[in-house]
Amino acid sequence: MGCLVSTPSDASGHRRRPGSIGELVVYIPGFRIPKGIDFNQSIGESLPKNLIDRISALHTRIVVMAAQESPVASKSRRRTATRHGGSSSDDLLQALEEYLPVLLGLVEDGRQLRDKVNFVWLNQEDDAEETGMANVWYEVLSVLHLIALLCLSQANALLVPKSHGDGYQPKISEESRRNSVDIFLKASGYLDCAIRQVLPQIGNDMRRELPVDLAEGNLRAISLQALGQAVDLQLGMAIDSPKATLAVKRRLACEMVKYWQQAQDNIAVLPLQDGWGKKHQLFIKWKFLESKAAAYYFHGLILDEGNTEKSHRAAAAALHASEEFLRESKKASDAFNSTSPTSRSPALWGSMKYLSEKIPKDASSKVRINRDLYSQESVIDTAPVLPDFPLALKPDDYQLPQADLSWKRDNKQQQENL
């Protein structure tokens, strides 16, 4: 078993805690940042120099780029262009994707190197300043977690409305929304792979020592968050489409409730600290309440299409519940934004712009009509049960890559030298 080193948060370290992270649509927990490693010292005698040099160069590049990207990752901004025409986050993603197959060579083909290198990362949601483990699978897990958060950061950059200063309401193009759905599914896929393929490789004792950033419940919560936000975008596009029926909108809203409910169930049991962790919990609570407001609204409209007094009363109860959840979601939004690091919600757009305008109006109208048609004693106070639909969106089926070809060349050389 690899050794474990955790540094308490009151020790001198370099964890970054910004005071404000600006406007955001997608919550991104602070980036964990890797610390430098002397691979030559730990495995230099076990591998040829060209492999040591390659893995060292890739890791050093990631250390530098992650430290540069971290302070601005959660902030709404246009993606910073690089001299090659891409963006800093794109470059970091590419570096991580190049590093992963080289890293996996340390655990393939029966090599006894998985616990020879001590990998150290700065945490964000855990109370410990940093966590070091001499286990390659810990490094793989950390890399997949960072890739997923980079994806969320890219989605946020696409979805924060850009101010025009011309008096027009902010609007996000359908192309940006569709691209963001794809990005969310990718992010969820990376985390799903981490849960299915990587965590089982780490022994139970060591898994209990993982920072809360990498705890299974946290990985699942972020994965479900990505799916929930993808469905929210789909709901917004359905609302904009004249072809989408009420049944389609209700189904999407009800599925969204289930994603956020599961995310909340996973994160509620984690020992998250103030700061990033507390803010993460509040974000999920906020979005869960918004999803319930949407689901009860569309459920109420469908119930109201019935021809019986019972269905009309149930519709009024559903719309009243929708209004209550909308009110509570606004309180949760305020609590989220005021929690350090502070943030701001951009001007409303998409599904919530529509629902924030429609829910109070339709709920008030329905209650007034029911009061005129039926006796007060017959009004239903309890909200009806929401329909239970199977979840349609699934994470992308991401699989860990094969070990880099340089490892096969190394094996061939070793065999020729025998």
N, C-alpha and C positions, 0 to 999 in steps of 0.2 A: 504494500500500500504506500502511496506517495505521502510525503510529509505535508503538513498544513501550517501556514503562518498567516495569522490575521492580526492586523494592527488596529487598535482602538481608534475611535474618531477623535479623541483628544490628543493623539500623538501628532507630531509635526509631519504633515503630508502635503500633497498637492491636489487634494480633491477640490473641485471647483463648484461653488455654490452661488450662482448669480442671483442678484436681488430681484431681477425681473427678466422674463423671457418673451415679453411682447405679446402680439396677437397670435392666437393659434386656434386651429380647428381640430387638429389631431394632437393628442397628448403623447409626448415622447419623454419617458423617464431619462434622466441624465445619462449621457454616454459613459460606460465603463472604459477606462483607458489602460492599455497594457504598459508595463514598465520594461525597460531594456534588459536583455539577457546576454550573457556570455556563453553562447553555444559551444564555443571551442573548449572552454574550461570543463563543461559538463559532459559532452559527448565527443570531444575532439579526437579521442583515441579510438573511438568505435566506428567512425565514418571517414570517408575520404575528404580531402580538403575542399574539393569543388562543391560537395553537398553541404558541408558546414558553411561555406561562404554564401551559398545560395539561400539557405534558410535564414541565415543571419541577416542578409541584405533585405529579404522580404519582410522579416519581422521588424527590423529597424525602420523601414519605410512606413510600416503601419503605426508604430509608436509615434513617429513624428506627425503623420497625417491625422491620426485620431486626436492628438493633443491640440492640433490646430482647428479641427472641425468641431470639437466638443463645445466650446463656449457659445457657438452660434447655431448649433444643431436644432435646438428647440425653438429658436426665434423665427418669426415669419420674415422671410426675405426672398428676394430673387436668388436663384441658385448661382453661386459665384463661379464665373467662367474662368477657366484656366487657359494657358497659352495654347493648349492643344484643342481648344474649342469645346471641351466637356465642362464638367463642374467638379468642385472639390469633393463632393460626396460621391460622384460617379468614380472619381479616381481612387478614393478610399475603398469603395465597393470592389473595384477591379483588383486592387492590391490584396484585399481579403480573399477574393476568389482565387487568385494565383497562389496565395499562401496555403490555403486549405489542403490541396492535394499533396503539396510538399510536406506539410505537417503530418498528414495521415500516413506517410511512408514510415514514420517512427513506430507505428503499431501494426503494420501489415507484415505478412510473410514470417511471422514468428519472431520478429526482432524484440530483444529484451531491452527496449529503450523507453518504454512508456512512462517509467518513473525516474528517469535520469535527469530531467530538466525541471527546474522549479519555475513555473509560470506565475507571474504576479500581475494582478490587475487592480486598479483603483475602483472602488465601489461607488455607487450613488445612492441606492435605496437602503443599503444595509448600514447598521450602526458602526461596523468596522470600517476603518479608512481604506484598507486594502486587504486582499486575500491572495495568498500564494499557495499553490498546490503543485507537487511534483507528480503530475499526471497529465499525459497528453490529452486525454478525453476532457479534462477540465478546460484546456486551451481550446479544443474544438467547440465545446459548449459556449465558451465566451465569445468565440468568433461568430458563431451562428446568431447569438443574441445581438451582437453589434450589427451584423448585416441586417437583421430584422428591424432594428431601431433606425438604421439609415434609410430603409425603405419607408418607414413611417414619416421620417423627416422629409423625404422627397414628396410624399403625398401631401403633407402639410404645406409645403411650398407651392404646390399646385392649387390648393383649395382655399388659401387665405386670399380674399378679394383684394385686388390692387386698387388703390384710390386713384380716381381720375381727376377729381377737383372740378368736374364739369356739371355737377348736380345730378348725374345719372345714378340710379341705384346699382350697387355692386352686383356683378353677375359672373358666375363661373361657367365657362364653356362646357358643352356636352363632351367634347373631346377630353378636356381636363378631368371631368368626372369619370369618364370611362377608363382613362389611363390610371386614375387613382384607384378604381375598383381592382384593376389588374395588379397594381402595386400592393394593395392590401392583401390580396390572395397570396402573393409571393411572400410577404412578411409573415403571414400566418403559416405558410408552408415551411419556411425556415424553422420556425419555432416548433411546429408539429414534428419535424425531423429531429430536432433537438430532444424532444420528449420521447419519441419512439426509438430512435437509433443511438442516441448519445448517452442520455441519463442511465439506461440499463448497463452501460459499460463501466459506470462508476459505482464502486461498492457502497453498501448502505451506510456504513460508518462515515465515509467521506461525503456522501450525499447530504447527511445531516449537518455537515460543516460548510456546505456551500453558502455563499452570501445570499441574502434574501432576493437580490437581483436575479439570481439564477435558480431559485427554488421552483419546483415543478408547478406549484400553484400560481406563481407569478408569470411563468412562461405561458401557462394556459390562459391566464387572464389577458395578457397582451395579445395572444393569438385570437382569442374570442373578441377582444376589442376591435381588432382589425376586421374581422368578419362582420361585426355589428356596424362598423362605420361604412363598410362596403354596401351592406343592405340599405343603410340610410341614403346613400347616394342613388341606389336603384329606386328607392321610394320617391326621392325628389324627381328623378327622370320620369317615373310613372305619373306623378302629379302633373308634370308639364306636358305629358302626352295625351292628346284627346282620345286616343285609342284604348288607353288603360282603363279597365273597369274598376268600380268600387271594390269588387271582390279581390282583384289583383292587389290593390293598395292595402286592403285590410290584411291580406296574407303576408305581404312584405312587412307591414308594421308588427304583426304578431310574431313573425320569425325574428324580427329585430329584438323584441322583448326577451325572447328565449336566449339569444346570444348574450345580451347584457346581463340577464339574470345569472347565467352560468359564469360570466366574468366576475360578477359581484360575489357569487358563492366562493369562487377560488381565491379572490384577493382578501376577502373578509377575515380569513383565518390566519393571515400572514402577520408576523410581528414587525410591521412597517413602522419606521420612525417618522418624526416630523420632517417637513421638507418634501423631497421628491416622492417619498412613499405615501405620506398623508395626502399629497396632492393627487397622486395616482388613484387612491381610493375614492376621493371626492369626484374625480372626473368620471369614473365608472358609475358612481351613484347618480350623478347629473344626467348622464346619457341613458341610464336605465329609466329614470323618471320621464325623460323626454319620449322614449320609445313607448312607454305605457300611455302617455297622453295621446300619441299618434294612434296606437292600436284601439283604444277605447273610442276615439273620435270616429274612425272608419267603421268600427263595429256598430256604433250608435247609428250611423247613417244607414247601414244595411238593415238594422232592426226596424228603423223607422219606415222602411219600405213595406213592412207587413201591414195587414189590414185589420189587425185585432187591437183591442184596447191594451192587452197585455204586452204586445210588442211595442206599442207606442210608449208605454210606461218604462219598459226596459231600455228603450232608446234614450229616453230622457235621463235615466239613471247612468247609462254609459257616457252620455255627453257631459253630465255633471262630473263624473269621475275624471273624464278627460280634462276638464277645466281645472280640477283640483290638482291633478298630476302636473299640468302645465305650470300652475302657480308654484308648486313645490320644486319643480325643475329650475325655475328662475332663482329661487333661494339657493339651491344647490350650486348653480352656476356662479352666483355671487361668492359663495363660500369657497369654491374652487379657485376663482380668480384672485381672491384676497389672501389665499394661503401662499406662503413663501415657497419657492420663488413666484412672485406675483405675475399675473398675466392679464390679458384683455381678450374679450370675445369680439370678433369682427362684426360688422353689420350683418344682420340676419339675411340669409339667402337659402335657397333650396327648400327642403321639406319643412324646416322650422319657421321660415318666413311665412309660408302658406298657412301652417297650423296656428301660429301665433295670432294671425288675423282671423282665421275661420272659427277656431274653437270657442272663444268667448262669445262671438256673435251667434253661432248656431246653438250653443248650450243655453244661452239666455232666451233665444226665440223658442226653443223646444219646451223649456220649463213654462214659459208664459202660455203657450198653446195648450199644454196639458192641464194647466191650472184652469183654463177656460172650459175645457172639454170634460174633465173628470173631477170627481170630488177629491179633496185633499187627503182623505183617509186612504184612498186607493193608490196614492203615489208610491212607487217603489224607491226605497232609499238605498238599497244595496246594489252595487254595480253587478251586472251579469258577468258570468265567467267568459273569459276570452276563448275563442276557438284554439285548438291545439293542432298546429300544422307541423309536418316534418321539416327539418331544416334543409334548405336547398343548397346553399353555398358551402363549399368545402375548401379547406386549404389546398394550395397547389401541392402536387405530389413531388416534393423535392427529395432527392436521394443524395447521400454523401458521394462525392466524386471518388474515382479510383485514385490510388497513389500515383504521383507524378512519374512520368517515364524515366526520369533521371535515376529513380530507385532501381528500376529494372536494369538499366545500364550498369549501375553499381554492382548488382547481383551477378551480372554476366562477367564483369571484370574480376570479381572475387573468385568465381568458379574457374576462370581461365588461369588465375594465379595459383590455383591449388596444384 
